[in-house]
Amino acid sequence: MSGNTPTQELATIVQESFHKHFGYSPSHVGFAPGRVNLIGEHTDYNDGFVLPAAIDKAVYVAARLRDDRTINLVSLDYEGSVSFSLDQLQDHSLPAWSRYPRGVPFILSQMGAPLRGMDLVVAGNVPRGGGFSSSAAIEVALIEVITALLAMPLTQAQKALLGVRVEHEFVGIPCGIMDQMISAVGQVDHAILIDCRTQETTPVPIPSGVSIITLDTGTRRELVEGEYGARRRQCEEAAAALGIKALRDIGPVGLIENLEKLPAPPQPHRMRALHAVHENARTLKAVEALRQGDMDTMGKLMNLSHISLSDLYEVSIKELDIMAYLAQREPQCFGARMMGGGFGGAVIALVEDSAAESFAERVTRSYQRMTGRTPAAFVAKAGRGSGVITL
Ligand code: GLA
């Protein structure tokens, strides 16, 4: 299954493949989208603000309950199938691609859910490892379908937080709540401002005439999961040194006044705090700019966000910098920045609609010439959040 499969075909694909595999029909299909993030990077675990949008690329899962305790799992993306018992969810000898699908029933069982065996077929078109949150999409799609099978009524926020628990308690990644939350609550043509402390979500319309273009550098995160945890820890240490609960609780002026309370360089805490605090402020300004259709301000905020992620937060790499700067210098580009956790993946650019295609072509051509890598660009349409189809 490739990233080029149209999303509207995925529901049919998983149902047909389910029938072929198991000889009967699924009862439910769950789905959950990947995401882009306009601005608000590495702010979610600081109790701050983020402004992501769900995209029209998603993971679909066809499912039916069984009468025993066996899970039969088929992945069209990994072209694999595996069977395991509900008592075997933590078995590390099972294939790595089955980790997320095992994590969901594991957390549900921790919550005391009345689990049973099930047959599952999974397929998606969210690019993997590019910063589009394909793993959150898998988690949330499975949560949608399994909670429907078990008739467990949960709010969209509760489903998202369950996905976050899968990351924290099963996969071992100390992520924030952005990816699962936007996957669960996305809205067509809107970005969603998420207050990661209160979990309040506010839709913000994306102005007409603006295209969201993603520019995948073709690089992938490798061996840097520890870097993510290290950033989170440094932010928590900075908050503790400032005597506040999280970096959300101080503004740019307050931080400057108190900067010497943080460990001095070469310790990284001042740089990390400066990024997180200003990025939070930029995210709130970006919401105002979008509401007023002020794309020049929106673009400048995105460009500043990139510099800050690169220089202060140190989560960019050369390829992301090159892609961002190539995009930013195009006259029809309002702004561009690296997206997601960093250390590889994609850049997001906001571009005048009429120039979208020629922009993507020019930037990817120059990028390829400069780096020798094969990039990939696509126009991301802000789409709906996760859900379930009862058949
Ligand atoms: C990853 C994490 C998110 C968030 C971003 C950075 O995508 O899963 O929770 O922290 O990085 O903004």
Residues whose N, C-alpha, C, O or C-beta is under 5 A from the ligand:
A	BS01	GLA	G40 E41 H42 T43 D44 C175 G176 I177 M178 D179 G340 G341
